[in-house]
């Protein structure tokens, strides 16, 4: 059974009120008036309760519909914040890894340069003992070290 609309409830309420007035005017001729008045009043209260309940339900639905876009925006903002935090943590981790890699490469370069210098020293001594001239590249490299 479908619920009557707001206009139908109002019409029924008006009809019951008219019936109540009619019953009150003919009270002198009827003995069943208090029962009839009670039934009409009870139905009137029921209808008023239905109207109030519908209004509350509609207000709730309206509030939910109005705030739904805001809720969606806040959900998206929360997700964006979480994503940004995770990206920052990942970048920090990557930065530390790059620093460690750079440190390792510097140490390798220093060891490599020391190894070349150590290997070059006997050759330089032998050249000097034999009276050979140094090449420009070797002389420049020697000055840089």
C-alpha positions as CSV (number, residue, x, y, z in Angstrom):
1,X,0.0,0.0,0.0
2,X,1.5,3.3,-1.0
3,X,1.7,6.2,1.4
4,X,-0.6,9.1,0.7
5,X,1.0,12.3,-0.4
6,X,1.3,15.4,1.7
7,X,-1.7,17.0,0.0
8,X,-3.7,13.9,0.6
9,X,-2.8,13.8,4.3
10,X,-3.8,17.5,4.6
11,X,-7.1,16.9,2.9
12,X,-7.9,14.0,5.1
13,X,-7.0,16.1,8.2
14,X,-9.3,18.9,7.0
15,X,-12.1,16.4,6.4
16,X,-11.7,14.9,9.9
17,X,-11.7,18.4,11.4
18,X,-14.9,19.2,9.5
19,X,-16.3,15.9,10.8
20,X,-15.3,16.9,14.3
21,X,-17.1,20.3,14.0
22,X,-20.2,18.6,12.5
23,X,-20.2,16.1,15.4
24,X,-19.8,18.9,18.0
25,X,-22.8,20.8,16.5
26,X,-25.1,17.9,16.6
27,X,-24.0,16.8,20.1
28,X,-27.3,17.4,21.6
29,X,-29.0,14.8,19.4
30,X,-26.5,12.0,19.6
31,X,-25.3,9.9,22.5
32,X,-22.3,8.4,20.7
33,X,-20.6,11.8,20.3
34,X,-17.7,11.4,22.8
35,X,-16.6,8.1,21.1
36,X,-16.9,9.7,17.6
37,X,-14.9,12.8,18.8
38,X,-12.3,10.5,20.3
39,X,-11.9,8.5,17.1
40,X,-11.6,11.7,15.0
41,X,-9.1,13.2,17.5
42,X,-7.1,10.0,17.5
43,X,-7.0,9.8,13.7
44,X,-6.0,13.5,13.6
45,X,-3.1,12.8,15.9
46,X,-2.0,9.8,13.8
47,X,-2.1,12.0,10.7
48,X,-0.1,14.7,12.4
49,X,2.4,12.1,13.5
50,X,2.8,10.8,10.0
51,X,3.3,14.4,8.7
52,X,6.0,15.0,11.3
53,X,7.7,11.7,10.6
54,X,7.7,12.4,6.8
55,X,9.1,15.9,7.4
56,X,11.9,14.5,9.5
57,X,12.7,11.8,6.9
58,X,12.7,14.4,4.1
59,X,14.9,16.7,6.1
60,X,17.3,13.9,6.7
61,X,17.3,12.9,3.0
62,X,17.8,16.6,2.1
63,X,20.7,17.0,4.5
64,X,22.3,13.9,3.2
65,X,21.9,15.0,-0.4
66,X,23.3,18.5,0.4
67,X,26.3,17.2,2.3
68,X,27.1,14.3,0.1
69,X,29.4,16.3,-2.2
70,X,31.2,17.8,0.8
71,X,31.7,14.3,2.2
72,X,33.1,13.2,-1.2
73,X,35.5,16.2,-1.3
74,X,36.7,15.5,2.2
75,X,37.3,11.8,1.4
76,X,39.3,12.8,-1.7
77,X,41.3,15.3,0.3
78,X,42.1,12.7,3.0
79,X,43.2,10.3,0.3
80,X,45.3,13.0,-1.4
81,X,47.0,13.7,2.0
82,X,47.8,10.0,2.5
83,X,49.2,9.8,-1.0
84,X,51.4,12.9,-0.5
85,X,52.7,11.5,2.8
86,X,53.5,8.2,1.2
87,X,55.3,10.0,-1.7
88,X,57.3,12.0,0.7
89,X,58.3,8.9,2.7
90,X,59.3,7.2,-0.6
91,X,61.3,10.2,-1.7
92,X,63.1,10.3,1.7
93,X,64.0,6.7,1.3
94,X,65.1,7.2,-2.2
95,X,67.2,10.2,-1.1
96,X,68.9,8.2,1.6
97,X,69.6,5.5,-0.9
98,X,71.1,8.0,-3.4
99,X,73.2,9.5,-0.6
100,X,74.5,6.1,0.3
101,X,75.2,5.3,-3.3
102,X,77.0,8.6,-3.8
103,X,79.1,7.9,-0.7
104,X,80.0,4.5,-2.0
105,X,80.9,5.9,-5.4
106,X,83.2,8.6,-3.8
107,X,85.0,5.9,-1.8
108,X,85.4,3.8,-4.9
109,X,86.8,6.8,-6.8
110,X,89.2,7.6,-4.0
111,X,90.4,4.0,-3.9
112,X,90.7,4.0,-7.7
113,X,92.7,7.2,-7.8
114,X,95.0,5.9,-5.0
115,X,95.5,2.6,-6.9
116,X,96.4,4.5,-10.1
117,X,98.8,6.7,-8.2
118,X,100.4,3.7,-6.5
119,X,100.7,1.9,-9.8
120,X,102.1,5.0,-11.5
121,X,104.8,5.7,-8.9
122,X,107.1,2.8,-9.8
123,X,106.8,3.6,-13.5
124,X,107.6,7.3,-12.8
125,X,110.6,6.3,-10.8
126,X,111.8,4.0,-13.6
127,X,111.3,6.8,-16.1
128,X,113.2,9.3,-13.9
129,X,116.1,6.8,-13.5
130,X,116.3,6.3,-17.2
131,X,116.1,10.0,-17.9
132,X,112.7,9.9,-19.8
133,X,110.6,13.0,-20.0
134,X,107.2,13.1,-18.5
135,X,104.2,13.5,-20.8
136,X,102.1,16.7,-20.4
137,X,99.1,14.6,-19.3
138,X,101.2,12.9,-16.6
139,X,102.8,16.2,-15.5
140,X,99.3,17.9,-15.2
141,X,97.9,15.0,-13.4
142,X,100.8,15.0,-11.0
143,X,100.3,18.7,-10.2
144,X,96.6,18.2,-9.6
145,X,97.3,15.4,-7.0
